[in-house]
């Protein structure tokens, strides 16, 4: 086109079909990226009491209620 050469109509058609597909794909990619960024921003940088409690319950098998009862029985 830049050299004033002849461009086949099929090539124009192919480009226009691709451009129609790029719009929705770009929108989807932007949404996915924004969701990933939100998740990264929400992650705490240190151990919070909720995370510690979850580690105690799921990994160590200690529930908060059992821990309090054990302390009361020790006195």
Buried (B, 14 or more C-beta within 10 A) or exposed (E): EEEEEEEEEEEEEEEEEEEEEEEEEEEEEEEEEEEEEEEEEEEEEEEEEEEEBEEBEEEEEBEEEEEEEEEEEEE
